[in-house]
Amino acid sequence: MSQRAPEAAVFDRPVILTCGDPSGVGPELAVRASQALGARLPFVFLGDPAHLPRGAAIREIDTPEQAMTHAGAALCVLPHPFPAAAVPGQPDLANAQAVIDVIARGVDLVTRGAGLALTTAPINKKVLKDGAGFAFPGHTEYLAHLAGGARVVMMLASERVDPPCRVVPATIHIALREVFDAYTPALLREVVRLTAEGLRRDFGLENPRLAVAGLNPHAGEGGAMGREEIDWIADVVAGLRAEGLAVTGPLPPDTMFHPAARARYDAAICAYHDQALIPIKTLDFDGGVNVTLGLPFVRTSPDHGTAYDIAGTGKASPQSLIAALTMAAKMGAARL
């Protein structure tokens, strides 16, 4: 499916795209995204020009605003030198600190207003930890740290399916056996509130409708398959409704994601990682977007990793990156 970029007139600054791991698919996908989007959606690649595919049409620029004039004919690159070459599929620990520095520089650019929004190409957390002592579980936590410890939630979204699919896992990268302790009333309240605020601010939904998934099969089936829904989830949902939020649930997770069900809500709040990610990756494997809600700036990323195994082969699909850039521009424009 094609991605429809917002009209250039609705924003006056480019999206900033950080390079991610230069040995992954990020650089080659940036070139292909630039070719697909052209001047309709100006963005800046923040990274080392030497890491881009040989023969790619690029234009080095001095400031992000220059991309508003030069985007379309070539990929606009704001150079950030790296200490080592990038071999596709072979990450180099020598580049780890530069990858981290690019992320921080991207945040600085959007925070200062030089960029409309931030889109981040994939990183490898182990490479960053081994090469530079990276102390964060991932991109999102590091961005929250750079934003002063902001409380954030991860939303996966696809607007290529109809109705759109948006899912928020309340617990993320923890073992399934730990979910029952980590998923608490306080966490559910926070995730629902942050999601509602993010959808209002960045997606133009005045009164977003949120659906809370049950934790247990069939939402517990009246307590026969677990009592969390009865003991506290329903009470939390009722309390949030009393605050004026349009929240329903707990709903049976296995019947929440067909088109008729999705038409009744704007985002699903899920208890754990796979409950959220399996449906969206099934519905739109190539076009899902990772959105961080709660930051003082817009951040999106493609919903895939570094893909070392196919880096440099031309096999990687640019659709998720194109969708991430497109969504970042729309969200950034909503904040203007």
BADREN-607155 format. One record per residue: x, y, z of N, C-alpha, C in turn. Coordinates in steps of 0.05 Angstrom, whole numbers, padded with zeros to 5 digits, always signed. Example, Ala and Ser with C-alpha at 12.3 -4.5 7.8 and 13.67 -1.06 7.14 Angstrom:
// residues 2
+00264-00114+00156+00246-00090+00156+00264-00066+00156+00257-00045+00142+00273-00021+00143+00258+00001+00157
This chain:
// residues 336
+00017-00024+00000+00000+00000+00000+00018+00025+00000+00009+00046-00013+00024+00071-00013+00019+00087+00012+00038+00103+00019+00035+00121+00042+00029+00149+00032+00009+00162+00043+00002+00189+00035+00015+00209+00054+00033+00225+00044+00047+00245+00060+00029+00269+00064+00031+00283+00087+00016+00307+00090+00026+00329+00071+00009+00347+00064+00018+00368+00046+00040+00385+00059+00060+00392+00043+00083+00406+00054+00075+00433+00067+00053+00445+00058+00045+00470+00069+00037+00470+00098+00031+00446+00109+00022+00445+00136+00044+00446+00157+00069+00444+00148+00091+00446+00167+00115+00461+00153+00131+00473+00170+00153+00489+00160+00181+00479+00167+00182+00455+00178+00208+00443+00187+00208+00414+00179+00231+00403+00174+00232+00375+00167+00231+00356+00191+00225+00332+00186+00227+00310+00206+00257+00303+00208+00267+00298+00232+00294+00289+00236+00295+00259+00238+00310+00246+00221+00313+00217+00221+00341+00210+00231+00343+00198+00255+00369+00189+00265+00377+00163+00251+00403+00159+00247+00412+00137+00230+00409+00110+00241+00408+00107+00269+00407+00081+00281+00434+00067+00277+00434+00041+00279+00459+00026+00275+00466+00027+00245+00489+00038+00238+00496+00041+00209+00501+00015+00195+00505-00007+00210+00509-00033+00198+00482-00048+00194+00460-00036+00203+00434-00047+00198+00421-00036+00173+00395-00039+00171+00381-00030+00147+00374-00001+00146+00378+00013+00168+00370+00041+00170+00380+00059+00147+00406+00059+00141+00416+00077+00120+00403+00071+00092+00402+00046+00084+00391+00040+00058+00361+00046+00057+00347+00042+00079+00318+00048+00079+00313+00078+00078+00332+00094+00090+00329+00123+00089+00330+00132+00060+00348+00121+00044+00350+00128+00016+00324+00121+00001+00314+00097+00006+00290+00089-00008+00265+00104+00001+00264+00112+00026+00242+00129+00036+00243+00156+00023+00267+00167+00020+00270+00193+00007+00261+00192-00022+00267+00170-00036+00258+00167-00064+00228+00165-00065+00216+00151-00046+00187+00147-00046+00171+00173-00039+00182+00188-00019+00167+00211-00009+00174+00236-00024+00198+00238-00035+00205+00262-00050+00202+00288-00034+00193+00308-00047+00190+00334-00034+00165+00337-00018+00148+00316-00020+00122+00318-00005+00126+00317+00025+00148+00305+00034+00152+00303+00062+00183+00306+00067+00192+00330+00070+00220+00335+00075+00230+00322+00101+00252+00307+00100+00264+00298+00125+00294+00298+00122+00307+00298+00144+00337+00300+00145+00348+00274+00157+00367+00262+00143+00381+00239+00154+00405+00249+00170+00405+00243+00196+00426+00251+00214+00445+00227+00218+00468+00229+00206+00487+00207+00207+00511+00212+00189+00527+00192+00185+00551+00194+00169+00545+00189+00140+00550+00208+00122+00544+00203+00094+00559+00179+00082+00582+00173+00094+00597+00150+00083+00584+00123+00088+00564+00123+00106+00550+00098+00112+00526+00093+00094+00520+00111+00077+00497+00108+00058+00506+00091+00034+00487+00078+00021+00494+00060-00001+00510+00075-00023+00530+00062-00034+00546+00075-00055+00529+00082-00079+00532+00106-00088+00517+00115-00111+00491+00128-00105+00483+00128-00079+00458+00141-00071+00459+00171-00076+00436+00182-00085+00434+00211-00089+00431+00224-00062+00451+00238-00053+00450+00252-00027+00458+00281-00030+00449+00297-00012+00458+00325-00011+00464+00332+00018+00489+00338+00023+00497+00346+00050+00487+00375+00055+00476+00379+00079+00466+00405+00086+00478+00414+00113+00476+00440+00118+00488+00451+00143+00468+00454+00165+00442+00458+00158+00421+00462+00177+00396+00447+00168+00380+00438+00186+00355+00423+00178+00337+00439+00160+00336+00465+00163+00317+00481+00147+00323+00480+00118+00348+00474+00111+00356+00472+00082+00342+00449+00069+00333+00429+00084+00318+00407+00072+00292+00415+00061+00280+00437+00071+00255+00446+00061+00257+00455+00032+00281+00463+00024+00286+00472-00004+00296+00449-00021+00313+00432-00010+00328+00413-00026+00316+00385-00026+00296+00379-00009+00285+00352-00008+00272+00345-00035+00274+00320-00042+00261+00311-00067+00281+00301-00087+00301+00317-00094+00321+00309-00113+00341+00290-00102+00345+00291-00075+00365+00274-00062+00358+00272-00033+00370+00253-00019+00367+00250+00010+00384+00272+00023+00371+00288+00039+00385+00310+00053+00399+00298+00078+00425+00302+00080+00441+00291+00102+00453+00313+00118+00448+00312+00144+00462+00329+00163+00485+00313+00175+00509+00318+00166+00531+00299+00173+00537+00297+00202+00542+00273+00211+00552+00267+00238+00573+00245+00235+00598+00253+00236+00620+00233+00231+00621+00211+00251+00626+00187+00241+00630+00163+00257+00659+00155+00256+00669+00141+00276+00698+00134+00276+00705+00111+00258+00686+00094+00251+00692+00070+00235+00673+00067+00212+00682+00053+00192+00664+00046+00169+00642+00028+00178+00621+00027+00162+00598+00010+00168+00596-00013+00148+00599-00037+00156+00596-00060+00139+00569-00072+00144+00552-00073+00124+00525-00084+00128+00525-00111+00141+00509-00114+00162+00507-00139+00176+00529-00145+00196+00548-00127+00199+00571-00131+00217+00574-00107+00235+00558-00105+00257+00560-00082+00274+00588-00079+00287+00596-00054+00289+00623-00047+00299+00620-00033+00326+00631-00044+00347+00630-00031+00373+00642-00004+00374+00660+00001+00355+00673+00028+00354+00654+00050+00347+00631+00043+00335+00611+00063+00327+00590+00067+00348+00590+00051+00370+00568+00052+00389+00563+00079+00401+00584+00093+00410+00580+00119+00422+00569+00139+00403+00578+00138+00378+00568+00156+00357+00538+00152+00353+00529+00127+00353+00500+00121+00350+00485+00135+00373+00495+00132+00397+00482+00145+00420+00482+00175+00417+00504+00186+00408+00507+00215+00405+00487+00226+00384+00483+00211+00363+00464+00219+00342+00436+00221+00354+00428+00202+00370+00402+00204+00383+00399+00229+00399+00419+00234+00416+00419+00258+00433+00418+00284+00416+00433+00284+00394+00433+00307+00376+00406+00311+00363+00393+00289+00355+00366+00290+00343+00346+00302+00363+00348+00293+00388+00330+00304+00408+00335+00334+00412+00360+00342+00412+00366+00370+00415+00355+00387+00392+00356+00376+00368+00346+00391+00344+00316+00395+00346+00301+00374+00353+00272+00377+00354+00264+00393+00378+00279+00391+00400+00272+00406+00424+00276+00436+00419+00296+00443+00404+00302+00471+00397+00284+00482+00375+00268+00464+00363+00250+00473+00342+00261+00472+00314+00285+00461+00311+00297+00459+00285+00285+00436+00268+00273+00417+00282+00259+00395+00269+00230+00393+00278+00213+00384+00260+00185+00381+00267+00179+00358+00286+00194+00337+00282+00189+00312+00297+00214+00295+00294+00216+00274+00310+00238+00255+00310+00229+00228+00301+00243+00216+00282+00239+00188+00275+00266+00175+00278+00266+00152+00291+00292+00139+00298+00294+00112+00283+00316+00108+00268+00321+00083+00256+00330+00063+00277+00328+00037+00272+00333+00017+00292+00362+00017+00303+00364+00011+00329+00390+00007+00342+00392-00022+00353+00416-00030+00360+00419-00055+00374+00429-00049+00402+00412-00055+00422+00418-00047+00449+00443-00061+00460+00447-00086+00452+00471-00100+00462+00496-00088+00451+00496-00081+00426+00520-00068+00414+00526-00042+00429+00506-00026+00434+00510-00001+00448+00520-00005+00477+00509-00026+00490+00518-00032+00517+00547-00042+00517+00554-00060+00499+00581-00071+00498+00601-00051+00489+00593-00033+00471+00612-00014+00459+00614+00012+00473+00593+00020+00488+00593+00047+00500+00580+00047+00527+00573+00024+00539+00562+00024+00565+00533+00034+00567+00519+00032+00545+00491+00042+00544+00475+00029+00566+00463+00045+00583+00451+00034+00608+00420+00033+00607+00409+00035+00583+00380+00037+00581+00369+00012+00566+00345+00003+00573+00334-00021+00560+00330-00017+00530+00326+00008+00522+00321+00013+00493+00319+00042+00487+00313+00048+00462+00309+00075+00452+00290+00091+00469+00267+00080+00474+00246+00094+00488+00254+00104+00515+00267+00087+00530+00276+00095+00557+00298+00116+00556+00315+00114+00536+00336+00135+00533+00323+00162+00525+00304+00161+00508+00291+00186+00500+00276+00199+00524+00263+00182+00540+00250+00192+00564+00270+00205+00583+00294+00192+00585+00315+00204+00602+00324+00231+00591+00328+00233+00565+00336+00258+00553+00315+00279+00557+00290+00271+00560+00267+00290+00564+00262+00295+00593+00282+00289+00610+00279+00295+00638+00264+00275+00654+00263+00250+00645+00249+00230+00660+00219+00229+00655+00211+00237+00631+00182+00237+00625+00170+00209+00627+00146+00208+00636+00131+00183+00637+00119+00178+00609+00125+00156+00598+00117+00151+00570+00104+00124+00567+00089+00120+00545+00079+00094+00537+00086+00089+00508+00087+00064+00502+00093+00055+00474+00067+00048+00461+00062+00060+00438+00038+00053+00422+00048+00044+00395+00037+00021+00386+00042+00012+00359+00017+00019+00342+00021+00030+00319-00002+00040+00304+00001+00034+00274-00021+00029+00262-00023+00027+00233-00048+00041+00223-00043+00061+00206-00066+00075+00193-00070+00065+00165-00056+00044+00157-00060+00032+00131-00083+00012+00131-00092+00003+00154-00114-00015+00156-00139+00001+00163-00162-00009+00157-00187+00005+00161-00207-00013+00176-00214-00005+00201-00206+00019+00216-00177+00018+00224-00165+00041+00232-00137+00040+00241-00134+00022+00265-00111+00011+00268-00105-00006+00291-00083+00008+00308-00090+00013+00333-00071+00025+00352-00072+00009+00378-00049+00000+00387-00047-00017+00410-00026-00006+00429-00032-00008+00455-00013+00001+00476-00009-00021+00496+00015-00033+00497+00020-00053+00518+00027-00040+00544+00012-00046+00565+00018-00033+00591+00044-00043+00603+00050-00069+00600+00076-00080+00607+00089-00087+00581+00116-00085+00580+00129-00088+00554+00149-00111+00554+00174-00105+00558+00194-00126+00555+00201-00140+00581+00182-00155+00590+00185-00171+00614+00175-00199+00609+00184-00219+00624+00175-00246+00621+00145-00248+00627+00131-00266+00613+00102-00268+00617+00095-00275+00646+00112-00291+00659+00106-00298+00687+00107-00274+00706+00120-00252+00697+00123-00228+00713+00100-00208+00709+00084-00213+00689+00062-00194+00682+00042-00191+00705+00035-00212+00718+00015-00211+00739+00023-00194+00762+00049-00191+00767+00058-00173+00788+00062-00145+00778+00070-00142+00753+00077-00115+00743+00052-00100+00735+00031-00114+00726+00006-00101+00717-00011-00095+00741-00012-00070+00748-00026-00061+00773-00047-00040+00766-00065-00034+00785-00084-00013+00781-00071+00014+00775-00049+00020+00789-00036+00046+00785-00024+00048+00757-00013+00026+00747-00001+00025+00720-00023+00028+00699-00045+00014+00702-00067+00016+00683-00077+00044+00682-00081+00057+00705-00091+00085+00705-00072+00103+00690-00047+00100+00696-00027+00118+00683-00026+00113+00653-00026+00088+00644-00025+00083+00615-00049+00094+00601-00073+00090+00612-00097+00100+00600-00096+00131+00598-00088+00144+00619-00088+00174+00619-00067+00184+00599-00043+00172+00598-00023+00181+00579-00032+00176+00551-00045+00153+00546-00054+00147+00519-00075+00167+00510-00094+00172+00528-00116+00191+00521-00104+00219+00515-00086+00228+00531-00073+00254+00526-00058+00255+00500-00043+00233+00494-00028+00232+00469-00046+00232+00445-00068+00217+00446-00086+00217+00423-00100+00244+00419-00105+00258+00441-00117+00284+00438-00097+00304+00425-00072+00304+00436-00052+00323+00427-00041+00318+00399-00036+00293+00394-00021+00286+00369-00037+00274+00347-00062+00265+00353-00078+00252+00332-00105+00267+00328-00109+00289+00342-00132+00305+00338-00158+00292+00346-00157+00273+00365-00181+00260+00375-00190+00273+00401-00211+00289+00399-00219+00305+00422-00227+00289+00446-00241+00266+00441-00249+00249+00464-00243+00220+00456-00217+00213+00457-00210+00186+00447-00223+00163+00461-00231+00143+00446-00244+00120+00457-00223+00098+00462-00221+00089+00486-00201+00069+00493-00215+00043+00502-00204+00021+00493-00215-00005+00501-00194-00020+00516-00200-00029+00541-00181-00043+00558-00186-00073+00554-00165-00087+00546-00166-00116+00543-00165-00130+00570-00179-00152+00572-00176-00169+00596-00149-00181+00597-00141-00188+00621-00115-00201+00625-00116-00231+00619-00138-00243+00627-00142-00272+00625-00157-00280+00599-00157-00305+00591-00173-00314+00569-00202-00307+00572-00215-00297+00552-00243-00289+00553-00249-00269+00575-00229-00252+00581-00231-00232+00603-00239-00246+00629-00229-00270+00634-00234-00284+00659-00259-00301+00659-00278-00295+00641-00303-00310+00639-00317-00312+00666-00322-00289+00678-00336-00288+00703-00321-00300+00727-00294-00300+00725-00278-00311+00746-00270-00340+00742-00280-00353+00722-00273-00381+00718-00245-00385+00708-00234-00364+00695-00207-00366+00684-00188-00344+00696-00194-00335+00719-00178-00314+00731-00196-00291+00742-00188-00279+00763-00205-00259+00776-00196-00230+00774-00174-00225+00760-00164-00198+00758-00184-00179+00747-00199-00187+00727-00219-00170+00715-00240-00162+00735-00249-00181+00752-00269-00176+00772-00258-00161+00795-00234-00169+00804-00222-00158+00829-00213-00129+00826-00202-00121+00802-00193-00094+00801-00194-00080+00773-00192-00095+00751-00192-00082+00725-00218-00067+00720-00241-00080+00725-00267-00067+00721-00269-00042+00738-00260-00042+00762-00262-00019+00780-00244+00004+00770-00221-00002+00760-00203+00019+00748-00217+00031+00724-00228+00015+00707-00242+00026+00683-00265+00044+00692-00281+00035+00712-00303+00052+00721-00293+00078+00732-00271+00077+00747-00260+00102+00758-00250+00121+00736-00238+00111+00716-00229+00127+00693-00253+00139+00678-00274+00124+00676-00299+00135+00663-00310+00158+00680-00308+00155+00707-00318+00176+00724-00301+00202+00721-00276+00199+00712-00260+00222+00706-00267+00236+00680-00285+00223+00665-00293+00234+00639-00280+00222+00615-00264+00201+00619-00251+00187+00597-00270+00167+00585-00268+00164+00558-00285+00145+00544-00271+00118+00543-00274+00103+00565-00260+00077+00568-00280+00055+00571-00276+00033+00557-00292+00009+00560-00275-00015+00568-00287-00035+00579-00272-00059+00586-00277-00068+00614-00264-00089+00622-00246-00106+00606-00260-00123+00585-00248-00124+00562-00260-00139+00539-00245-00164+00533-00258-00185+00523-00244-00209+00516-00223-00203+00494-00197-00208+00499-00177-00200+00480-00179-00213+00452-00190-00238+00451-00191-00252+00426-00211-00242+00406-00229-00224+00415-00249-00214+00397-00248-00183+00394-00225-00172+00401-00222-00143+00401-00211-00131+00375-00201-00148+00357-00185-00137+00336-00196-00141+00308-00219-00152+00305-00231-00154+00278-00242-00126+00271-00247-00121+00246-00254-00093+00237-00278-00081+00252-00299-00097+00256-00323-00086+00270-00317-00078+00298-00300-00093+00312-00292-00087+00339-00274-00062+00340-00255-00060+00321-00237-00037+00321-00251-00011+00315-00274-00013+00301-00289+00011+00295-00301+00024+00320-00302+00009+00342-00314+00020+00366-00294+00033+00385-00268+00033+00378-00249+00046+00395-00226+00058+00379-00211+00076+00391-00189+00089+00377-00162+00076+00385-00160+00064+00408-00136+00050+00416-00143+00028+00436-00129+00006+00435-00132-00016+00453-00110-00015+00474-00117-00017+00499-00098-00019+00521-00095-00048+00528-00071-00059+00524-00067-00088+00528-00050-00092+00552-00052-00116+00564-00038-00122+00589-00009-00128+00585-00002-00140+00562+00026-00148+00559+00034-00147+00529+00060-00150+00525+00072-00146+00499+00058-00160+00476+00057-00187+00477+00046-00202+00454+00017-00198+00450+00002-00192+00471-00027-00187+00468-00031-00163+00450-00013-00144+00451-00015-00120+00434-00002-00124+00407+00022-00136+00406+00037-00136+00381+00029-00157+00361+00018-00180+00371+00010-00200+00352-00012-00190+00333-00033-00177+00343-00054-00168+00325-00044-00147+00305-00028-00128+00314-00020-00107+00295+00000-00117+00274+00017-00135+00283+00036-00146+00263+00023-00166+00244+00001-00178+00252-00014-00195+00234-00029-00178+00214-00041-00156+00223-00056-00139+00206-00039-00123+00186-00015-00114+00195+00002-00097+00178+00031-00101+00186+00042-00123+00177+00069-00130+00185+00090-00110+00176+00086-00100+00151+00107-00082+00140+00102-00053+00147+00078-00045+00155+00072-00017+00158+00067-00006+00185+00072-00023+00206+00067-00013+00233+00087+00008+00242+00079+00025+00260+00096+00047+00270+00096+00046+00300+00120+00049+00311+00123+00052+00340+00122+00081+00347+00103+00089+00364+00100+00117+00373+00104+00118+00403+00120+00138+00411+00124+00142+00440+00106+00165+00448+00086+00160+00465+00068+00180+00475+00078+00190+00503+00076+00216+00508+00084+00227+00534+00109+00243+00533+00124+00243+00511+00148+00259+00508+00140+00288+00501+00158+00307+00507+00152+00335+00499+00156+00340+00470+00164+00320+00455+00168+00322+00426+00156+00297+00413+00151+00298+00387+00140+00275+00373+00163+00255+00367+00158+00230+00372+00178+00209+00365+00163+00185+00353+00172+00176+00330+00163+00151+00319+00187+00135+00310+00182+00109+00304+00203+00092+00293+00190+00070+00277+00204+00058+00258+00193+00035+00245+00191+00012+00264+00172-00005+00259+00167-00028+00277+00183-00052+00268+00209-00049+00267+00226-00071+00261+00254-00065+00272+00272-00084+00272+00298-00081+00283+00319-00075+00262+00344-00080+00269+00366-00074+00251+00368-00092+00227+00356-00116+00229+00355-00135+00207+00383-00139+00194+00402-00145+00211+00429-00150+00201+00431-00171+00179+00413-00191+00182+00414-00214+00163+00408-00206+00134+00394-00183+00130+00388-00175+00103+00399-00147+00097+00414-00136+00115+00425-00109+00111+00443-00109+00086+00440-00089+00070+00456-00086+00046+00448-00103+00022+00427-00119+00025+00418-00136+00003+00396-00124-00013+00383-00103-00004+00361-00091-00018+00335-00105-00013+00334-00125+00005+00310-00140+00010+00292-00127+00031+00302-00109+00047+00286-00098+00069+00265-00079+00057+00241-00081+00068+00219-00063+00059+00221-00036+00073+00218-00014+00058+00218+00012+00070+00191+00021+00080+00171+00004+00078+00144+00013+00084+00140+00023+00113+00152+00008+00132+00149+00017+00160+00163+00043+00165+00186+00048+00153+00200+00073+00157+00184+00096+00143+00174+00091+00120+00157+00111+00106+00133+00118+00123+00120+00097+00134+00097+00102+00152+00105+00117+00176+00129+00111+00188+00138+00125+00212+00143+00154+00206+00156+00160+00184+00161+00188+00176+00135+00203+00171+00117+00190+00157+00091+00202+00151+00075+00208+00176+00074+00189+00195+00060+00193+00220+00073+00215+00237+00100+00215+00237+00114+00236+00252+00107+00264+00242+00106+00267+00215+00099+00293+00204+00071+00301+00211+00052+00282+00210+00025+00288+00217+00022+00296+00246+00036+00281+00263+00035+00287+00292+00048+00313+00298+00071+00318+00285+00085+00344+00289+00068+00367+00280+00054+00364+00257+00037+00385+00247+00014+00391+00266+00004+00370+00280-00018+00373+00299-00010+00390+00323+00017+00391+00329+00026+00407+00351+00032+00436+00344+00032+00443+00318+00039+00470+00310+00017+00489+00318
